[in-house]
Amino acid sequence: MSLGSGNIRKLLTQYSVPAIIAMTASSLYNMTDSIFIGHGVEPGHLAIAGLTVTFPFMNLAAAFGSLVGVGASTLISIKLGQKDYALANRVFGNTLTLNTIIGILLSAACFPFLDPILYFFGASENTIGFARDYMQIIILGNVITHIYFGQNAILRSAGFPAMSMYATLLSVAVNCILNPIFIFVFGWGIKGAAWATVLAQSISLIFQMRHFYNRKNIIHFRRGIYTLHGAIVKKILSIGMSPFLMNICACLIVILINRGMREYGGDVSVGAYGIVNRIVFMFLMVVMGFNQGMQPVAGYNYGAGKYSRVTEVTKLTILCGITVTTVAFLVCEIFPEVMIGLFTTRPELIAESVYGMRIVFAVFPLVGFQMVASNFFLSIGMSRKAIFLSLTRQVLFLIPCLLILPHFLGGILGIWISLPVSDFVSTVVTTVLLIRQFRKMDLSN
């Protein structure tokens, strides 16, 4: 089905369903680590808190991965829409080179200073051992992670969303198989979860590379595409700057939350945030799946000058995003104990997690709209507006809330409530910019 002429609803379904399955599987991938660690490593609440301390590094790695992966996949979508296949392949080659270089540099920079970094991220004397054991292995496999996520993004933008889904499902399946073996059978503890993650991504990367070795595909491995070109790198980084800054901000925010939770509530509160964050992430990944399905459709049609189709696919995706986050709101407000019970049986950790979950999900239906609207600007290459929206939610609103509200609302409550407050205000700003852009495109039709 042609991206430029096919039915929008069918196109969004065709591209979103594989992405949703893949992203949901990816969220289960992360939840699996937490669930097995919570039940298989003693003491479970400290192990979960130690895993939570590693979240900022995951955000940091994701930031550099999205800087290249999202920028390259968006640029490839636009170039395919313009029928510039040669340049699309050069973008692919430059992506591989950039991911490799950045992955190596990030690992080399973090490994020697791991303990000070983890303490800064919110570790305590009780949790530093768990966090260190996990991160040492994850850092060793960081290059694989970068290339794996980069190639998955390119698979989607090159017209192979199902192949991207299969790669993710393969990684999840291997991780789910290896986790209990490494943790329960081999007795490797939290290190077993880390090894399961790295090996799962390695196997999936081999699966992806088989696809790109096929010369029948428009985008494939070939000579002469791996040397970095300044113009291509600049464009990739320009488009990818929005998700990069968003993830960098997410890294800073998780650090602030971890440190605040440790200060006002101790390791149990840190673990509670880790559990709630995993559950939030699970639902947000479904919205991100819709966003990934929208991206090639919006990017192709914007590149082809078919603005009415861009508006149509964006509105439809917004409706889907709001539906997902509304369902999440209902489930987590009505049945919070059931969700938390997947991770732990410790009463104090369950109580703290339920308390935080009810607050975090208070305005969650708005989050679906905000995510899709921000992704709209990214999909059509308007990186500055996408960057602004990313910074608005996380820097202009959330960080001040995290620094100020705990002093007026009794510590822990102030930290939890900062999240829905920033979601609400940022949605208002996003709505204004989206309406203005739709009006501009209507005048151009």
N, C-alpha and C positions, 0 to 999 in steps of 0.2 A: 504494500500500500504506500503510495507516494506521500511524503511529508508535506508537499506543497499543494496537494489536491484531495487527499483522502478525507473521509469523515473525521472531524475533530474528536468526537467522542470515542470512536473506534481506535483512532491513533493513540489517544491518551491511555486507553485501556491496554492496547498492544504494548506500549512502552512502559506503562506504570506497573502492570501486574507482575512482570518479572522483577522489576526494581523493588516493588513492595515485598515480594517474597524474599528477595535477596536481603533487603534492609531489615525485615523482621527477623530473618534467620541470623543476621549480623547482631541484632540486639539480643537474641537468645544466646548467641555466642558469648557475649559479655556477661549475660545473666548466669550462664552455665558455670563460668569461673567462680562467680560470687556464691552460687548455690552449693557447689561442691566444696569450696573453701569453707563456707559457713558451717557445713555439716561434717566435713572430713578432716579439718585441721583444728587442733586444740591449742588454746581456747578460741572457739569460733568467733566470738565478738571482737577479740583483738585482731584475729586474722583478717576479718572483714574491714576493720578500721585500718589495718596496714595496707590492704588492697586499695581502700579509698584514698589513702595518702598518695598513691601512684597516679591517680586520675589527672593531676596537672601535667605530668609528663605525657600521658596519652593525648591530652589536648594539644600539647606542644608538638608532638609528632604528627598529629592530625593537621595541625596548622600548616606545617611545611608540606605535608602530603597534599592538602587541598590547594595550597599555593600553586603547585605544579599541576596536579591532576584535574582540578576543576577548571583552571585557566586553559589547559590544553584541550580538554574535552569540549568546552564551549567554543574555543577557536576552531577546532576541527569540525564541529557542527555547522558553524557559519561558512567555512571554506567548502564543505561538501555541498551546502546549499548554493554556493556560487560556482560549483563545478570545478574548483581549483584543487584537483586531486594531488598534484605534485607537492603543493605547499602543505596540504593536510598530512602527507606522509613525512615531510620534514618536521612538522610539529610533533608527530609521533616519535620520531627519532630523538629529537631534542628533549622530549619528556623523559625518555629512558635515561639519558645522560644526566639530566638535572636531578632526577630522583636518586640515582646512584650516588652522585656527589654529595647531595644534601644529607642523605641517609648516613653516609660514612662520617661526614663532619659533625653531625648532631651526636652520633654515638661517641666519637672521639672527645667531644667537648664535655659530655655529661659523665662518662664512666669514671674518670679520676676523682670527681667531686661528688659522688653519689650520696654519701651520708649527709654532708651539709645541705645538699639540694633537698633531700627528703625531710630533714628537720625543718627547713624553710617551708616546705609544702604542708607541714602540719603534723609530722611524725612526733611521737613521744618515745620515751625510753622503753615503753611496753610494746610499741608497734614498729619500731625502726627495723628490727630483725626480719619481720615478715615482709615489710616493704622492700628492704634491700635484697632479700633472697629472690623476690619476684622480679624486680627491676633489672638486676644483673643479667638475667637471661633475656628479658625483653629487649634490652639495649643491644645485646649481641645480634639479635635478629632484626634490628631496626631497618637495615637496608632492604631486606626481603619485604618487610611491611610496606615501605614506601613504594617499591616497584609494583607490588601486588595491588594496592589500592589505585595506583596510577593507571595500570593497564585495565583494571575493571571499569574505571570511568571512561576510558577510551573505547572499550567494547560497546558501552551504551551509546556513546555519541556517534560511533561508526555504523550503527544500525544493527547491533547484535545484543539487544537487551536480554534475550534468553540465555545467551552464552555467559553474560555477566552474572546472571542469576545462578546458573549451574556452578560457576566458579565459587560463588559465595556459599552455596549449599554444600559444596564439597568440603570447603574449609570448615563449615559448622559441623558437618557430620564427623569429620576426622577429629575435631576438637572434642566433641561429645563422647567419642569412643575412647580417646586417649586420656581425657581428664580422670575418669574413675580408675582406669588402669594405673596411671602414674601416681595418683593420690592414695587410693585405697589398697591396690595390690602391691605396688613397688614401695609405698610408704614415703614418697618424695615430698609430701606436704605441699606447701604453696609453690615450691619450685616445680612440682609436677604440672601445676596449672599453667605456669609460664612456658615450660617445654611443649606442652600440648598446643598452646597458641602458636608458637614459632613453627613447629613442624606442620601444623594444619595449613598455615599460610604458605609454607614452602611447597607443599604438595599442590595446592591450588594454583600457585604461580606457574608450576610446570604445565598444568592443564591450560592456562591462559597462553603460554608461549607456543604451545602446539598450534593454536589458532592463528597466531600472527606469523608463523612460519609458512602458512598456506599462501602461495603467490596469487591465487585466484581472488583473494580478498583485496579490496581497494587499499586498505591500510594493512601493511605487512612489513616484516623485516626486510631490509634491502641495504645495499651499500650506499654510502654517501649521505645518510640522513642523520647521523649521530653527532657530527661536529656542531657545536653550539653556534647559532647565528644570532647576532645581537638583536635584530629586529624581531625575530621570533620569540626569543627569550623575554624581551621587554613586553611584548604583547601578552604572552602567557602569564607573566608575573603581574601585569596590570589587571587582567581579568580576574586572576586568582587572588588578588590582594584582599578582596572583600571577605571571602571565607577564611583567608589566612588571619586577618585581623580579628575576625569573629572568634576563631579558635584560640588566638593569643589572649583575647579578652576572657574567653571561657577559662583558660589556664589561670589567669590572674584571679578570676572570680572564685574558682574552686579553691585556690590557695587561701583567699580571704575567708571563705566559708569554713574550710578545714581548721584554720587557725582560730577563728571565732568559736566554732563548735568545741574545740579543745579547751579554749580559755573558759567558756561559760558552762560547758556541760561535760567535758572530759572525753575519754575514748569511746564511751557508749554513744554520745551524740555524733561523733565523727562517723562511727559505724552506721548510725541511723541515716545520716545524710547520704552515705554510700548506697544504702538500700533504696532510698527514695529516688536518688539520682538514676539508678539502674532502671527503675520502673518508669520514670519520666522518659528516659532514653528509649525504652521499648516502644512507647506510643509515638514519640517524635520520629523514630525511624520509619514508621509507616507514612507519615507526612513527607518525610524526605524521599521516600519511594515515589510518591506522587510528583514531587518536585523534579526528581530525576527523569520521570516519564515526560514531564512537561518540557524539560530543557531542550532536547533535540527538536521537538515540534516548534517551540517558540523561536529557538535560534535559527532554524532553517527558514521559517517563514518571514522572520524579521530580515534575514539576509536577502530573501527574495522580494522584499518590499510588500508582502501580503499582511498588512497590519491588522486587518479585521480578524484574520485567523489567529494572530497572536493574542488579541483581546479575548477571543472566544475560548481558547485553550486555557488562558490564565483564569478567567472567571469560573470555568468548570473545575479547575484544580483547586481554586479557593473553596468552592463548595465542598469538595471532597476532603480538604484539609480540616475545615470547620467540623465536618461530620465526625472525623476520626477523633479530634480532641474533645468533642462533646461527649462521645461514648467513653473516652478515658476519664473525663470528669465524673460521669455518673458511676462508673465502676469503682473508681478509687475513693469517692466520697461515701459510697454505700457499703462497699466490701473491703475496707482497708486492711483488716486483720487477715483476710484470706490471702491478699497479695503479699503482705509482709511475712506471713507464715512460710512462704516458699524458701525464705533465706535463713531463718533462725527460729529456734524454739525458746530462746531466753526471754523471759517476761519483760525485763527492763528495756531490752533492745526493741522488742515489739511495741511497747507503750510509747517510747520516744519516736519511733518510726511512724506510727499511726498519727501521732500528734503533728509531726511535720508534714506528712502526706496531705492531711485535710487542708492545711494552709496553702501548700504549694499548688494544689489543684483547684483553688478557689475560682480563678478566672481562666482556667485552662482552655475553654472553648475559643478564646481570643487568640491563643498561641498559633492555632492552625492557620488562621488568616494572616497573621504577621509573618509567619515563615514562608508561605507561598508568595505573598506580595514582595518580600525581600528577594526571593529567588527569581521573581519575574525580571527585576532589573539586572540581575546577574546573567540570566539566560539570553538577554538581548545585548549583552556587552556593555551596559551602562554601569561600569564598575564603581564610579565615584558615588552614585546614589546608593548602590548596594553597600558600599563601605560606610556611608553615612548612617544608613539604617542599622547596620550592625553595631556601630559605635554608639548610636543613640540608646539602644536598649541596654547594652552591657557597660558602657563607660559613663555616659551622661546621666543615666538613671540608676542602674543596679549598684554600681560601685559606691556612689554617695549614700544610697540606702543602707548598704552593708556597713558603712563606716559610721553612720549617724543613728539609725533606728535602734540598734542594740542598747544605746545609752538611754533611750527614752521608753523602751518597751520591755525592759527586763532581760536583756541579753539574748537568750536563745530565741524567744518570740520575735525579737527584732530581726534576727538573721533569717528565720524562716519566712517572715512576712515581706521581706525585701523582694523576694522573687515574684509574687503575684503583682505587687505594686509596680515594678518596672515593666512587667508584661502589659499591664493595662495602659500605662502612659505611652509606651513605645508603639502600641497598636494605633493610638490616635494619630501620631506623627506619620506612621506608615500609610494610613488611610488617605491622608491629605496628598502625599506625594503620588500615590497610585492613581487617584482620581485625576490629578493634573496630567499625568503621562497618558492616560487613556484618552483624554480630551485632545492632546496633541496628535496622537495617532489617528483619531477620528477625523481631524482636519486634514491629515495627509492622505486619506483614502480617496 
